[in-house]
Amino acid sequence: MAKIIGGLGTSHVPSIAVAIDKGLADTADWKPFFDGYIPARAWMADKKPDIAVVIFNDHGNAFFLDQVPTLAVGVADSYRPIDEGWGPRAVPDFPGAPEFSWHLVDTMVENHFDPLVCRELEVDHGMQVPMELFFGRPEAWPARVVPILVNTIQFPIPTPQRMWDLGLVLRKAIASWDTEETVAILGTGGLSHQLQGSRAGFINPEADRAWIAEIGDNPEKYRNMTREDYVEVFGSEGAELIMWLVMRGAMDEKVHTVHSHYYSPASMTGAGMVVLENSEA
């Protein structure tokens, strides 16, 4: 059967893409952030997963506020990087894994999840940035992707427990996928930030560092928080962190942290990542 080789959590800040495109990765403002991902990129190059399941949120690009699915899954053969308003980026199209995507959708429905099924989908920085941070900028992506899109833009957003339960279903789908393929799961979003309202510019580095340190060993703390707790602690946009719970829920109860990194601020956010492996891996 297919095997989960690791769970990765990461920010997907759009200014990261700008920094990459403008060659700013080695500047004083950005080098500490990008250097922190070097061990994670080496881990990915060593593990060479066949499939990357990427959990992210669309930012009003593929879906707008008039039609926002709570959950969506891509089943396409490939996914084009979407133009977010400043022109198409020089990012290769992402090859899909449609057979596994359909298996995942069927497993979700069997377990009482009802995703929007996307036979065509363009993907924004929510997928682009995590893939670049962990795989670099290859001529062709070495792993096929399965996009899982979660509404964290327009309330009501899903509960943390619901995201954890989705992770359990994802685990079940991978365990029942009758191949020898290896799978890396990328939970994306956050860390703390708020882009509007009276707390615009809010970040919480202390809570961010606790999240990075505890998401592996103490996930119950975060699955038991309410949606309102996430907004209060991490900011209205920092509530994206619920998507990391899909990744963590798919992993074993016991995991170990291989790499972690935190940098603040990256643009108007706290930013960072974690690489987890199951304890018996």
C-alpha positions in Angstrom: 0.0 0.0 0.0 1.0 3.6 -0.4 3.0 5.1 2.5 3.2 8.5 4.2 6.8 9.5 4.4 6.3 12.8 6.2 4.1 15.7 7.1 5.2 19.2 6.4 3.7 22.5 7.7 4.6 25.8 6.1 3.6 29.4 5.5 2.5 30.3 2.0 3.0 34.1 2.2 2.6 35.7 -1.3 5.6 38.0 -0.7 7.8 34.9 -0.6 6.9 34.4 -4.3 7.8 38.0 -5.0 11.1 37.6 -3.3 11.9 34.5 -5.3 10.9 36.1 -8.6 12.9 39.3 -7.9 16.0 37.5 -6.8 15.8 38.8 -3.2 16.3 35.5 -1.4 19.9 36.4 -0.5 19.1 39.9 0.7 19.4 40.9 4.4 15.6 40.9 4.8 15.0 37.5 3.2 18.1 35.4 3.6 17.3 34.3 7.2 13.9 33.1 6.1 15.0 31.1 3.1 18.1 29.7 4.8 15.8 28.0 7.3 14.3 25.9 4.6 17.6 24.5 3.3 17.4 21.4 5.6 13.8 20.8 4.6 14.6 21.0 0.9 17.4 18.5 1.4 15.0 16.2 3.2 12.6 16.4 0.3 15.3 15.8 -2.2 16.4 12.7 -0.2 12.8 11.3 0.3 11.6 11.9 -3.3 7.9 11.4 -2.7 5.8 10.3 -5.6 2.8 12.4 -4.6 2.5 15.6 -2.6 -0.9 16.3 -1.1 -1.1 20.0 -0.5 -3.8 21.5 1.8 -4.2 25.2 1.2 -6.8 27.9 0.7 -7.6 29.8 -2.4 -7.3 33.6 -2.0 -10.2 34.8 -4.1 -8.6 33.6 -7.4 -10.1 30.3 -8.4 -13.1 30.9 -6.2 -14.6 34.3 -5.3 -16.8 35.3 -2.4 -20.0 34.6 -4.3 -19.1 30.9 -4.4 -16.8 29.6 -1.7 -16.7 25.8 -1.1 -15.9 24.7 2.4 -13.8 21.9 0.9 -12.6 21.2 -2.7 -10.4 18.5 -4.2 -8.6 18.7 -7.5 -8.8 15.6 -9.7 -7.2 17.2 -12.8 -4.3 15.9 -14.9 -2.5 19.1 -14.3 -2.9 22.5 -12.5 -1.8 25.8 -14.0 -0.4 28.6 -11.8 -3.0 31.3 -11.7 -2.2 34.9 -12.6 -2.9 36.8 -9.3 -2.8 40.2 -10.8 0.9 40.9 -11.5 1.3 38.6 -14.5 2.0 34.8 -14.8 4.9 33.6 -12.8 7.6 31.4 -14.3 6.4 28.3 -12.4 5.9 25.0 -14.2 2.4 23.5 -14.3 1.8 21.1 -11.5 1.2 17.5 -12.7 -1.8 15.9 -11.1 -2.4 12.5 -9.6 -6.0 12.0 -10.8 -6.3 8.3 -10.0 -5.4 8.9 -6.4 -7.4 12.1 -6.3 -10.6 10.2 -7.3 -9.8 7.5 -4.7 -9.4 10.2 -2.1 -12.7 11.8 -3.1 -14.5 8.5 -2.8 -12.9 7.8 0.6 -14.1 11.2 1.7 -17.6 10.6 0.6 -17.6 7.2 2.3 -16.6 8.9 5.5 -19.3 11.7 5.3 -17.2 14.5 3.7 -18.7 16.1 0.7 -16.0 18.0 -1.3 -16.5 20.1 -4.4 -14.7 18.0 -7.1 -12.6 20.2 -9.5 -11.9 18.7 -12.8 -10.2 21.9 -13.8 -8.4 24.2 -11.4 -5.8 27.0 -11.4 -3.8 27.3 -8.2 -2.5 30.4 -6.5 0.4 31.1 -4.1 -1.3 28.9 -1.5 0.1 25.9 -3.5 2.9 27.6 -5.5 4.9 28.9 -2.6 5.0 25.7 -0.5 6.0 23.7 -3.5 8.8 26.1 -4.3 10.0 26.3 -0.7 10.4 22.5 -0.5 11.2 21.6 -4.1 13.0 24.7 -5.4 12.2 25.9 -9.0 12.7 22.8 -11.2 12.0 22.6 -14.9 9.4 20.0 -14.0 8.0 19.1 -10.6 9.4 15.8 -9.4 6.1 14.9 -7.5 2.5 14.8 -8.7 0.2 16.9 -6.6 -3.3 16.5 -5.1 -4.8 19.8 -4.1 -7.1 20.0 -1.1 -8.6 23.5 -0.8 -10.1 24.6 2.5 -12.2 27.8 3.0 -10.4 29.9 5.5 -11.4 33.2 3.8 -15.1 33.6 4.5 -16.9 32.6 7.7 -18.1 30.1 8.7 -14.7 28.3 8.2 -14.4 24.7 9.3 -13.7 23.8 12.9 -10.2 22.6 14.0 -11.7 19.2 14.9 -13.2 18.9 11.4 -9.8 19.4 9.9 -8.3 16.8 12.2 -11.0 14.4 11.1 -10.2 15.1 7.5 -6.6 14.2 8.2 -7.8 10.8 9.5 -9.7 10.2 6.3 -6.7 11.3 4.2 -4.6 8.7 6.1 -7.3 6.1 5.4 -7.2 6.9 1.7 -3.5 6.6 1.5 -3.4 3.4 3.5 -5.9 1.9 1.1 -4.3 3.0 -2.1 -3.0 -0.2 -3.6 0.4 1.0 -4.9 3.9 1.3 -3.5 3.9 5.1 -3.9 5.1 7.4 -1.3 3.2 10.5 -0.1 4.3 13.7 1.5 1.5 15.8 3.1 1.9 19.6 3.1 -0.4 21.6 5.5 0.0 25.2 4.6 -1.0 28.7 5.9 -0.2 31.1 8.7 1.5 31.7 10.9 0.0 34.6 12.9 -1.2 37.6 10.9 -4.1 39.9 10.4 -4.5 42.0 7.3 -7.5 44.1 8.1 -9.7 45.6 10.8 -8.6 47.2 14.1 -5.8 44.6 14.5 -4.3 45.0 11.1 -0.6 44.2 11.3 -1.1 41.9 14.3 1.4 39.0 14.8 2.0 36.8 17.8 5.6 35.4 17.7 5.3 33.7 21.1 2.2 31.7 20.0 3.9 31.0 16.6 6.9 29.5 18.3 4.7 27.4 20.6 2.8 26.1 17.6 6.0 25.1 15.8 7.3 23.4 18.9 4.0 21.6 19.9 2.2 20.7 16.7 4.1 17.4 16.6 3.9 16.3 20.3 0.8 18.2 21.5 -1.7 18.5 18.7 -4.6 18.0 21.0 -4.1 21.6 22.3 -4.8 22.9 18.9 -7.5 20.6 17.8 -9.4 21.5 20.9 -9.3 25.2 20.3 -12.3 26.9 18.8 -12.3 28.9 15.6 -12.7 32.1 17.7 -9.6 31.0 19.7 -7.6 30.8 16.4 -8.6 34.3 15.4 -7.8 35.7 18.9 -4.4 34.0 19.2 -3.2 34.0 15.6 -5.2 36.7 13.9 -8.1 36.5 11.4 -5.8 35.3 8.6 -3.7 33.3 11.0 -6.7 31.0 11.4 -5.3 29.4 8.2 -3.3 27.2 10.6 -6.3 24.9 11.0 -5.1 23.4 7.6 -1.9 22.1 9.3 -4.2 19.9 11.4 -5.2 17.9 8.3 -1.5 17.1 7.9 -1.0 16.3 11.6 -4.2 14.2 11.8 -3.0 12.0 8.9 0.2 11.2 10.8 0.7 8.7 13.6 -0.1 9.6 17.2 3.6 9.7 17.9 5.8 11.7 15.5 9.2 13.3 15.7 10.2 16.7 14.4 13.0 16.4 11.8 13.3 20.2 11.1 11.7 23.4 12.2 12.2 27.0 11.5 10.6 30.3 12.4 11.2 33.9 11.2 9.3 37.1 12.0 8.2 39.2 10.4 8.0 38.0 6.8 6.1 40.8 5.2 3.2 41.3 7.7 3.2 37.7 9.1 5.1 35.3 11.3 6.4 32.6 9.0 8.0 29.2 9.3 7.8 25.5 8.8 8.1 22.1 10.4 8.9 18.6 9.0 7.5 15.6 10.8 8.0 11.9 10.4 6.1 9.1 12.0 8.1 7.6 14.9 8.6 4.2 13.3 9.6 5.8 10.0 
